[in-house]
Amino acid sequence: MFAWHTGTQLEFSFCMDGLITHRRDDSGEQSRSVQKLLQNMPVPLTALTRGVSAMAIAVVMSACQLLSLNPGFNPDPVLEQRMLDTDRSVPDIDLLAVDEAMLNYMAQHIATDLSGWDLVARLQELLFSPAYLNVQYDDSANLTAAEAFAQRRANCLSLVNLYIAMARHQGLQAQYQTAQVRPQWDRRGELLVLSEHINALGSLGGSSRYIVDFTPDVQLQQQTAAVITDQQALALYFNNVAVDHLVNQRLDEALAWFRYALATDPDLAIAWNNMGSAWNTAGDDELAEYSYMKAAWLDKNYPTAVNNLARFYSLRGNTAEAERYRRAVQRYNNRNPYYHYVLGNIAYSEQAYEQAQKHYQRAIKRNRLEPDFYLALGLTYRALGQEEQFEEARDLAVALRELGDQTYRSGQSRVRRVENRSILRASSAGFSVRFIE
């Protein structure tokens, strides 16, 4: 059975790997071949050029059927006060504090006359070049800016802390930005961890902006991006620390840090969901159920909390409620191409190639613009001995990567420059990007 139904789901706010998207020139023979392939696709080319981002967003935002699942829920301030222990003080943690070591480093390596894009480029060089800080990705590194600087490692949130702290100190405008990206899960014991994403957004004046990111996914981030406050980012940090405690079976510490997260941002749905998992582990059914319900109430498009409610009721023998929530999750899953994609991956790993082919085709039916679906389908065709179909699917994957400006992926540049005026033009598949070499 697919993992969404087998374990309690938690959510982090950092990314899982270190990919970056590079722009590919449209000129030349290869581009003409790409256009020919696209003309033969089972969706009009005009729809592709206007729809790459929009259809990807529809995948992520397709859970509207969850709206009516808990119409009778009303927040209980008295219960929440007991749950959150509001008299407890929140740790005084400054994610963006610049310590003496950082000050000295910037004074030594950043010329005082640098500004604008040149300064952005210099900060990237300092952060990622092997000759300087060479910050490495570590998904367990829930760190402040000063800690990330000292340890030379970071997850996405920690990297953003470090970048924003340095950028603001140098006079650049920079802020936190969350974004929805393709779902990624990681099983940790009985818990299933779903990672969300955060990066840094800055303005250079006029229509010119820049984004600093370990793993940019251009279309999804630009369309679903939302700027958050420093306070909200602190709540995400507390949530991440709490999840780390929970997956390592430090229940008391996990509950304490979830309380810090919700004291900092009472409307943080992922922290309510994760606290529900902590109370569930502690055996407190009342508080677990309330936490899951509060998460679903705060975010009506939140299948993670609904899935956890389905599992919660199922384990307690409340089959009617479990089935009601499970049906809602299944409706969401059936509409979600990545659900079918993962099922295809499972079937492929078990060498059930015909079953994998069916799942990949279902994924493509729900999102015809995801290159990975075509590549996976092509590999399945090859395993079945259908070489011609393999080549066709592979070429479509390449074509879609080009159309979406996603042809090359490497870890050399984590900064991209975005011109506002080029976003969502009818003739454009995305927006203009210029990379630092």
PyMOL commands that set and color helices and strands:
alter all, ss='L'
color gray80, all
select helices_A, chain A and resi 3-5+29-39+45-60+64-68+77-84+100-109+116-128+145-151+156-169+218-224+230-247+251-264+269-282+285-298+303-315+319-335+337-349+353-366+371-383+387-403+420-422
alter helices_A, ss='H'
color red, helices_A
select strands_A, chain A and resi 8-13+21-22+136-137+153-154+173-179+185-188+191-203+208-212+226-228+408-409+415-419+433-435
alter strands_A, ss='S'
color yellow, strands_A
deselect
rebuild
show_as cartoon
